[in-house]
Structure formats: structure tokens, C-alpha cells
Amino acid sequence: MECLRYIRANAVPARVILTVHDSWLFEVREDAADELAEVFPVIMGAFACNGVPMAVKVKKGYSLGSLKEYHPA
């Protein structure tokens, strides 16, 4: 939910496409993709389940089949 709040509060051109278990798929305009790929792990990593921090991986691509792990510069 914090990610959705971030999108709304900052007028980021993005929307949730799919959630499955612990995965979220977002459609993001290309010029905003790097911003969210860097901000979302910080937001999501701030939460802990039973005291265990959440590990967050980000993948980017133009389709589900082309997703590749994102590593910020």
C-alpha cells in the first residue's frame, strides 16, 4: 500500500497490473521506471514480517517474458 501512496502522492505515471502472493507487477511509463525501481525497494524493505526484513528484488522489461533483474547504477 505504501508504494501506491507514493505513486499517488508524487503523480507517478504508473499502475498496478497484477499481484500474486508476494509479487507486484506495475505498468510504469518509461521515463519514471528508474525512479520507482530505486524507491520501491526502500519502501518495501522498511517492512518486516515477524521481525524478518523483507528482501526486495526489482525486475524491468517491456513484457513478462523480457523481465531482467534491475541493479541501480
C-alpha positions in Angstrom: 0.0 0.0 0.0 2.9 2.4 0.7 4.0 2.0 -2.9 0.5 3.0 -4.1 0.6 6.0 -1.8 4.0 7.0 -3.3 2.6 6.8 -6.8 -0.4 8.9 -6.0 1.4 11.5 -3.8 4.1 12.0 -6.5 1.8 11.8 -9.5 3.9 9.0 -11.0 2.6 7.6 -14.3 2.2 4.0 -13.1 -0.4 1.5 -12.1 -0.6 -2.0 -10.6 -1.3 -4.6 -13.2 -1.1 -7.8 -11.1 -0.3 -9.1 -7.6 0.5 -12.7 -7.0 1.5 -13.9 -3.5 4.4 -11.6 -2.7 5.0 -10.2 -6.2 3.7 -7.0 -7.6 3.6 -6.2 -11.4 3.5 -2.5 -12.3 3.0 -0.8 -15.6 5.2 2.3 -15.5 5.9 5.0 -18.1 9.4 4.5 -19.3 10.7 7.9 -18.0 9.5 7.0 -14.5 10.7 3.4 -14.4 14.2 4.1 -12.9 12.7 6.3 -10.2 10.3 3.6 -9.0 12.9 0.8 -9.4 15.0 2.7 -6.9 12.3 3.9 -4.5 10.1 0.8 -4.2 12.8 -1.5 -2.6 13.4 1.2 0.0 9.7 1.5 0.8 9.0 -2.3 0.7 12.2 -3.1 2.6 11.1 -1.0 5.5 8.5 -3.6 6.4 9.3 -6.7 8.4 7.4 -9.9 8.9 7.8 -11.4 12.4 11.0 -9.3 12.8 12.5 -10.5 9.5 13.2 -7.7 6.9 11.7 -8.2 3.5 14.1 -8.9 0.7 13.1 -7.0 -2.4 14.1 -7.7 -6.0 13.2 -5.4 -8.9 13.0 -6.6 -12.5 12.3 -4.4 -15.5 11.3 -5.2 -19.1 8.7 -4.5 -21.8 6.8 -7.7 -21.2 6.7 -10.5 -18.6 9.0 -12.6 -20.8 11.6 -9.9 -21.1 12.0 -9.0 -17.3 15.5 -8.8 -16.1 16.8 -8.0 -12.7 17.4 -4.3 -12.2 20.6 -3.0 -10.5 20.8 0.7 -10.0 23.9 2.5 -11.3 
